[in-house]
Amino acid sequence: MSERFFWWTDEQKEILKRVGKFADDHFEEAEYYFWKKKFPWPLVKKVAKEGYFGVGIPKKYGGMELGATGSCIVAEQLGRLYALGHVFVVSMLAGLEQLLKYGTEEQRLQWLPKIARGEQLGAVCITEPFAGSDAANVFTTATKDGDEWIINGKKRYITGAGVSDRYFFYAKTSDDPSIRKEYGHITSFLIEKGTPGFSLERINPLIGFDNVPNGYIDFEDVRIPDENRVGPVGKGWDVMMSGLNFERLIAGAVYVGTIHDILKILFNYTKRRVQFGRTTNRFPGIQNGIAELIAKYRMGRLFSYNCAKQLDDGKEPMVDASIAKMIITEYIRETGEKAIQIMGGDGLTRFYPVERVLREGKTGEIVAGTNEVQKMIIYRFSAMLPAYNESIRLKWNDELNVPLISNKDSQFKGMDLNEENILKVIAHDYKVNPGLYMTPDDVREDIGGSRSTIRKIFESLEEKKLIVTHRDRQGKIALVKGTYDGLKKAFSKEYYQWFPDWYDDVDKF
């Protein structure tokens, strides 16, 4: 049984016990449908009967109200049953968070009980031939006609295509450039299978998802009532973004239980495989490989549930959700690679599930936002955090005659604010950081004075070609650095020289 974390509620601990036993009891059946290449409808119905599709839905709508943590618990365990995990995840992503945050009470009463009872599988439809990672580049259109919307276009790479009854999609409702610039050109909708003009176009054979249908859908003059619109007109981007933290988290969590099962297979296998007169689990290289996978499993699982706790506490952990999705899908691919190597030739056959894990990991690195997009999010949002923007600078220590990270005042602090002293500050920074520019605030930190005066001096020094500047998009000076003429004017060349004690004077020139 997987570990239960101390911050879980009794209900969350109990659901792990229940769904974990369900996964154990139906493992063989899930594998049967995998080998048959058949969508596991009988198993899906059993999941629905147990109420697991309602784990994250409030009790007033027929759910268990166990939040993001409960959703991760169910995703983790059903992920061990291959197709069931993916079906559960996409069905949750197809409107749950969006309806809770943007739906009307009438819409919640209409849709959420169906989701909770597992009466409908859901699919989320963002990707198009034109819109992948560039999710705002939507070409599918929705045109208002009285109390209805007319939908035309296509969506692709839809997990659960065909088998799903409920499709949550985004369409373009404006071509106004000014509106598009503000991401106000997208509106979100729900549509059900069977609506006239709404059809399945193709099913994709993917590298993974062997018995999980993934395909294209087509809208041809499809009419849906305005009551199927979720959120205000033009707020589809906000609706899409509102569910992404939950989506990224649960899209990673579904793979965690798989790593645990692979570990059990590897322990079992290496205790029974004999090479060079001993079982392979006695080889240090094999032990190291399994140890690495144990670390990945435990770190990925802990990080996922920490992120889920943040969501349940009402936070929006955008960076952590992206990290969870990124590291877990990378971990699952690396688990497949390592497990195949540990098992050798047996790992390459489909009689063991380890080769499937490698393919699933690669699929996971693409779906629910590519890992490259996750890295972009992690960097951009982290770069705005105060913790990463605190000043950490090298300053010259005269006693040691080396640069040290220091918060002490500069030797120029309090000097008159004039061109000569500003140039000396910039030139001295060349001695400390030869390859770096200074920000205006760096200069001000070293000498003091007003920003406006310092900027005027920068402009004068730039005009005299004693410094070079790097300007931001608004044309303001963002960085400065001394030119060779500026360095020469500020100090003698001996000021910049530095040699270690062991360097012979005879070699200097």
CORDAUR-V637010 format. One record per residue. N is the residue number from 1. SS is DSSP state (H for helix, E for strand, L for the rest). Layout:
n=N ss=SS
n=N ss=SS
This chain:
n=1 ss=L
n=2 ss=L
n=3 ss=L
n=4 ss=L
n=5 ss=L
n=6 ss=L
n=7 ss=L
n=8 ss=L
n=9 ss=L
n=10 ss=H
n=11 ss=H
n=12 ss=H
n=13 ss=H
n=14 ss=H
n=15 ss=H
n=16 ss=H
n=17 ss=H
n=18 ss=H
n=19 ss=H
n=20 ss=H
n=21 ss=H
n=22 ss=H
n=23 ss=H
n=24 ss=H
n=25 ss=H
n=26 ss=L
n=27 ss=H
n=28 ss=H
n=29 ss=H
n=30 ss=H
n=31 ss=H
n=32 ss=H
n=33 ss=H
n=34 ss=H
n=35 ss=H
n=36 ss=H
n=37 ss=L
n=38 ss=L
n=39 ss=L
n=40 ss=L
n=41 ss=H
n=42 ss=H
n=43 ss=H
n=44 ss=H
n=45 ss=H
n=46 ss=H
n=47 ss=H
n=48 ss=H
n=49 ss=H
n=50 ss=H
n=51 ss=L
n=52 ss=H
n=53 ss=H
n=54 ss=H
n=55 ss=L
n=56 ss=L
n=57 ss=L
n=58 ss=L
n=59 ss=H
n=60 ss=H
n=61 ss=H
n=62 ss=L
n=63 ss=L
n=64 ss=L
n=65 ss=L
n=66 ss=L
n=67 ss=H
n=68 ss=H
n=69 ss=H
n=70 ss=H
n=71 ss=H
n=72 ss=H
n=73 ss=H
n=74 ss=H
n=75 ss=H
n=76 ss=H
n=77 ss=H
n=78 ss=H
n=79 ss=H
n=80 ss=H
n=81 ss=H
n=82 ss=L
n=83 ss=H
n=84 ss=H
n=85 ss=H
n=86 ss=H
n=87 ss=H
n=88 ss=H
n=89 ss=H
n=90 ss=H
n=91 ss=H
n=92 ss=H
n=93 ss=H
n=94 ss=L
n=95 ss=L
n=96 ss=H
n=97 ss=H
n=98 ss=H
n=99 ss=H
n=100 ss=H
n=101 ss=H
n=102 ss=H
n=103 ss=L
n=104 ss=L
n=105 ss=H
n=106 ss=H
n=107 ss=H
n=108 ss=H
n=109 ss=H
n=110 ss=H
n=111 ss=H
n=112 ss=H
n=113 ss=H
n=114 ss=H
n=115 ss=H
n=116 ss=H
n=117 ss=H
n=118 ss=L
n=119 ss=L
n=120 ss=L
n=121 ss=L
n=122 ss=E
n=123 ss=E
n=124 ss=E
n=125 ss=E
n=126 ss=L
n=127 ss=L
n=128 ss=L
n=129 ss=L
n=130 ss=L
n=131 ss=L
n=132 ss=L
n=133 ss=L
n=134 ss=L
n=135 ss=L
n=136 ss=L
n=137 ss=L
n=138 ss=L
n=139 ss=L
n=140 ss=L
n=141 ss=E
n=142 ss=E
n=143 ss=E
n=144 ss=E
n=145 ss=E
n=146 ss=L
n=147 ss=L
n=148 ss=E
n=149 ss=E
n=150 ss=E
n=151 ss=E
n=152 ss=E
n=153 ss=E
n=154 ss=E
n=155 ss=E
n=156 ss=E
n=157 ss=E
n=158 ss=E
n=159 ss=E
n=160 ss=L
n=161 ss=L
n=162 ss=L
n=163 ss=L
n=164 ss=L
n=165 ss=L
n=166 ss=E
n=167 ss=E
n=168 ss=E
n=169 ss=E
n=170 ss=E
n=171 ss=E
n=172 ss=E
n=173 ss=L
n=174 ss=L
n=175 ss=L
n=176 ss=L
n=177 ss=H
n=178 ss=H
n=179 ss=H
n=180 ss=H
n=181 ss=H
n=182 ss=L
n=183 ss=L
n=184 ss=L
n=185 ss=L
n=186 ss=E
n=187 ss=E
n=188 ss=E
n=189 ss=E
n=190 ss=E
n=191 ss=E
n=192 ss=E
n=193 ss=L
n=194 ss=L
n=195 ss=L
n=196 ss=L
n=197 ss=L
n=198 ss=E
n=199 ss=E
n=200 ss=E
n=201 ss=E
n=202 ss=E
n=203 ss=E
n=204 ss=L
n=205 ss=L
n=206 ss=L
n=207 ss=L
n=208 ss=L
n=209 ss=L
n=210 ss=L
n=211 ss=L
n=212 ss=L
n=213 ss=L
n=214 ss=E
n=215 ss=E
n=216 ss=E
n=217 ss=E
n=218 ss=E
n=219 ss=E
n=220 ss=E
n=221 ss=E
n=222 ss=E
n=223 ss=E
n=224 ss=E
n=225 ss=E
n=226 ss=H
n=227 ss=H
n=228 ss=H
n=229 ss=E
n=230 ss=E
n=231 ss=L
n=232 ss=L
n=233 ss=L
n=234 ss=L
n=235 ss=L
n=236 ss=H
n=237 ss=H
n=238 ss=H
n=239 ss=H
n=240 ss=H
n=241 ss=H
n=242 ss=H
n=243 ss=L
n=244 ss=H
n=245 ss=H
n=246 ss=H
n=247 ss=H
n=248 ss=H
n=249 ss=H
n=250 ss=H
n=251 ss=H
n=252 ss=H
n=253 ss=H
n=254 ss=L
n=255 ss=L
n=256 ss=H
n=257 ss=H
n=258 ss=H
n=259 ss=H
n=260 ss=H
n=261 ss=H
n=262 ss=H
n=263 ss=H
n=264 ss=H
n=265 ss=H
n=266 ss=H
n=267 ss=H
n=268 ss=H
n=269 ss=H
n=270 ss=H
n=271 ss=L
n=272 ss=L
n=273 ss=L
n=274 ss=E
n=275 ss=E
n=276 ss=L
n=277 ss=L
n=278 ss=E
n=279 ss=E
n=280 ss=H
n=281 ss=H
n=282 ss=H
n=283 ss=L
n=284 ss=H
n=285 ss=H
n=286 ss=H
n=287 ss=H
n=288 ss=H
n=289 ss=H
n=290 ss=H
n=291 ss=H
n=292 ss=H
n=293 ss=H
n=294 ss=H
n=295 ss=H
n=296 ss=H
n=297 ss=H
n=298 ss=H
n=299 ss=H
n=300 ss=H
n=301 ss=H
n=302 ss=H
n=303 ss=H
n=304 ss=H
n=305 ss=H
n=306 ss=H
n=307 ss=H
n=308 ss=H
n=309 ss=H
n=310 ss=H
n=311 ss=H
n=312 ss=H
n=313 ss=L
n=314 ss=L
n=315 ss=L
n=316 ss=L
n=317 ss=L
n=318 ss=H
n=319 ss=H
n=320 ss=H
n=321 ss=H
n=322 ss=H
n=323 ss=H
n=324 ss=H
n=325 ss=H
n=326 ss=H
n=327 ss=H
n=328 ss=H
n=329 ss=H
n=330 ss=H
n=331 ss=H
n=332 ss=H
n=333 ss=H
n=334 ss=H
n=335 ss=H
n=336 ss=H
n=337 ss=H
n=338 ss=H
n=339 ss=H
n=340 ss=H
n=341 ss=H
n=342 ss=H
n=343 ss=H
n=344 ss=L
n=345 ss=H
n=346 ss=H
n=347 ss=H
n=348 ss=H
n=349 ss=L
n=350 ss=L
n=351 ss=L
n=352 ss=L
n=353 ss=L
n=354 ss=H
n=355 ss=H
n=356 ss=H
n=357 ss=H
n=358 ss=H
n=359 ss=H
n=360 ss=H
n=361 ss=H
n=362 ss=H
n=363 ss=H
n=364 ss=H
n=365 ss=L
n=366 ss=L
n=367 ss=L
n=368 ss=L
n=369 ss=L
n=370 ss=L
n=371 ss=H
n=372 ss=H
n=373 ss=H
n=374 ss=H
n=375 ss=H
n=376 ss=H
n=377 ss=H
n=378 ss=H
n=379 ss=H
n=380 ss=H
n=381 ss=H
n=382 ss=H
n=383 ss=H
n=384 ss=L
n=385 ss=L
n=386 ss=H
n=387 ss=H
n=388 ss=H
n=389 ss=L
n=390 ss=L
n=391 ss=L
n=392 ss=L
n=393 ss=L
n=394 ss=E
n=395 ss=E
n=396 ss=E
n=397 ss=E
n=398 ss=L
n=399 ss=L
n=400 ss=L
n=401 ss=L
n=402 ss=E
n=403 ss=E
n=404 ss=E
n=405 ss=E
n=406 ss=L
n=407 ss=L
n=408 ss=L
n=409 ss=L
n=410 ss=L
n=411 ss=L
n=412 ss=L
n=413 ss=L
n=414 ss=L
n=415 ss=L
n=416 ss=L
n=417 ss=L
n=418 ss=L
n=419 ss=H
n=420 ss=H
n=421 ss=H
n=422 ss=H
n=423 ss=H
n=424 ss=H
n=425 ss=H
n=426 ss=H
n=427 ss=H
n=428 ss=H
n=429 ss=H
n=430 ss=H
n=431 ss=H
n=432 ss=H
n=433 ss=L
n=434 ss=L
n=435 ss=L
n=436 ss=L
n=437 ss=L
n=438 ss=E
n=439 ss=L
n=440 ss=H
n=441 ss=H
n=442 ss=H
n=443 ss=H
n=444 ss=H
n=445 ss=H
n=446 ss=H
n=447 ss=H
n=448 ss=L
n=449 ss=L
n=450 ss=L
n=451 ss=H
n=452 ss=H
n=453 ss=H
n=454 ss=H
n=455 ss=H
n=456 ss=H
n=457 ss=H
n=458 ss=H
n=459 ss=H
n=460 ss=H
n=461 ss=H
n=462 ss=H
n=463 ss=H
n=464 ss=L
n=465 ss=L
n=466 ss=L
n=467 ss=E
n=468 ss=E
n=469 ss=E
n=470 ss=E
n=471 ss=E
n=472 ss=L
n=473 ss=L
n=474 ss=L
n=475 ss=L
n=476 ss=L
n=477 ss=E
n=478 ss=E
n=479 ss=E
n=480 ss=E
n=481 ss=E
n=482 ss=E
n=483 ss=L
n=484 ss=H
n=485 ss=H
n=486 ss=H
n=487 ss=H
n=488 ss=H
n=489 ss=H
n=490 ss=H
n=491 ss=L
n=492 ss=L
n=493 ss=H
n=494 ss=H
n=495 ss=H
n=496 ss=H
n=497 ss=L
n=498 ss=L
n=499 ss=L
n=500 ss=L
n=501 ss=L
n=502 ss=L
n=503 ss=L
n=504 ss=L
n=505 ss=H
n=506 ss=H
n=507 ss=H
n=508 ss=L
n=509 ss=L
